Amino acid sequence: MTKRFGRRTLFAFALAAGSTCAGVAIAQELPANDYPTVARADYVYACMAVNGQTRDVLEKCSCSIDEIANILPYSEYEEAETLISVGLKGGENVAWTKIPQMQEKVKNMRRAQVEGELRCF
């Protein structure tokens, strides 16, 4: 089993290694709202499916997810995506996704998406 280290731990290791080795570049910690590559790719893939499969659309969709990432931390984006996905199932078991606190999370993501579209499309 491999042991997983957090970003801060890896940053500390890199910093320690960099300070003891001449000529080694110091690693920078990623921002807290940096989205995983797969999340960015999923967004761009879906965006291109809706808007077209051209290079121009690829650039616009990539710009859009970058803008969303600048506005909304990944944890909030992920919660909203989950709420939307679960809410699409329908039925009594998903009624909790319709309470105001949960819908506010979805609204925040939608606002970030609109801002991304306004800036990039």
C-alpha positions as CSV (number, residue, x, y, z in Angstrom):
1,M,0.0,0.0,0.0
2,T,1.4,3.4,-0.9
3,K,1.2,6.2,1.6
4,R,-0.4,9.5,0.4
5,F,1.0,12.8,1.5
6,G,-0.8,16.1,1.5
7,R,0.3,19.0,-0.6
8,R,1.8,20.8,2.4
9,T,3.8,17.8,3.4
10,L,5.2,17.4,-0.2
11,F,5.9,21.1,-0.3
12,A,7.9,20.8,3.0
13,F,9.8,17.8,1.6
14,A,10.6,19.7,-1.6
15,L,11.6,22.8,0.3
16,A,13.9,20.8,2.6
17,A,15.5,19.0,-0.4
18,G,15.8,22.3,-2.3
19,S,17.6,23.9,0.6
20,T,20.1,21.1,0.9
21,C,20.9,20.7,-2.8
22,A,22.6,23.4,-4.8
23,G,20.9,24.3,-8.0
24,V,17.5,22.6,-7.2
25,A,14.4,24.8,-7.9
26,I,12.1,25.3,-5.0
27,A,8.6,23.8,-5.6
28,Q,5.6,26.0,-5.2
29,E,2.5,25.0,-3.4
30,L,-0.6,24.9,-5.6
31,P,-3.5,27.3,-4.7
32,A,-6.2,25.9,-2.4
33,N,-8.8,26.2,-5.2
34,D,-6.7,24.5,-7.9
35,Y,-9.0,22.0,-9.6
36,P,-7.8,18.5,-10.4
37,T,-7.0,18.0,-14.1
38,V,-9.8,15.4,-14.5
39,A,-12.4,18.0,-13.2
40,R,-11.1,20.6,-15.7
41,A,-11.1,18.0,-18.5
42,D,-14.6,16.9,-17.7
43,Y,-15.8,20.5,-17.8
44,V,-14.1,21.2,-21.1
45,Y,-15.3,17.9,-22.6
46,A,-19.0,18.7,-21.6
47,C,-18.6,22.3,-22.7
48,M,-17.3,21.3,-26.1
49,A,-20.1,18.7,-26.5
50,V,-22.6,21.6,-26.2
51,N,-20.7,24.3,-28.0
52,G,-18.9,22.5,-30.8
53,Q,-15.7,20.5,-31.4
54,T,-13.5,23.3,-32.7
55,R,-10.2,24.7,-31.5
56,D,-11.8,28.0,-30.8
57,V,-14.4,26.4,-28.6
58,L,-11.7,24.4,-26.8
59,E,-9.9,27.6,-25.9
60,K,-13.1,29.3,-24.8
61,C,-14.2,26.3,-22.6
62,S,-10.7,26.1,-21.1
63,C,-10.8,29.8,-20.3
64,S,-14.3,29.3,-18.8
65,I,-13.2,26.6,-16.3
66,D,-10.1,28.7,-15.4
67,E,-12.4,31.6,-14.6
68,I,-14.7,29.3,-12.5
69,A,-11.6,28.1,-10.6
70,N,-10.7,31.7,-9.9
71,I,-14.1,32.4,-8.5
72,L,-15.1,29.2,-6.7
73,P,-13.0,26.9,-4.5
74,Y,-12.9,23.4,-5.8
75,S,-14.6,22.0,-2.7
76,E,-17.7,24.2,-3.4
77,Y,-17.7,23.3,-7.1
78,E,-17.5,19.6,-6.2
79,E,-20.4,19.9,-3.7
80,A,-22.6,21.7,-6.3
81,E,-21.8,19.2,-9.0
82,T,-22.7,16.4,-6.6
83,L,-26.0,18.1,-5.6
84,I,-26.9,18.5,-9.3
85,S,-26.1,14.8,-10.0
86,V,-28.0,13.5,-7.1
87,G,-30.9,15.8,-7.7
88,L,-31.3,14.4,-11.2
89,K,-32.2,11.0,-9.8
90,G,-35.5,12.3,-8.6
91,G,-37.8,10.8,-5.9
92,E,-38.2,11.3,-2.2
93,N,-34.7,10.2,-1.3
94,V,-33.2,13.3,-3.0
95,A,-35.6,15.9,-1.5
96,W,-32.8,17.2,0.7
97,T,-31.0,18.5,-2.4
98,K,-33.8,21.1,-2.8
99,I,-33.4,22.7,0.7
100,P,-32.3,26.4,0.4
101,Q,-28.8,25.8,1.8
102,M,-28.1,23.2,-0.9
103,Q,-29.7,25.2,-3.7
104,E,-27.5,28.2,-2.7
105,K,-24.4,26.1,-3.4
106,V,-25.8,25.2,-6.9
107,K,-26.6,28.9,-7.5
108,N,-23.1,29.9,-6.6
109,M,-21.7,27.5,-9.1
110,R,-24.1,28.6,-11.8
111,R,-23.1,32.2,-11.1
112,A,-19.4,31.3,-11.5
113,Q,-20.3,29.5,-14.8
114,V,-22.1,32.5,-16.1
115,E,-19.1,34.7,-15.2
116,G,-16.8,32.3,-17.0
117,E,-19.0,32.4,-20.1
118,L,-19.2,36.2,-20.1
119,R,-15.5,36.5,-19.9
120,C,-14.5,33.8,-22.3
121,F,-17.3,33.4,-25.0
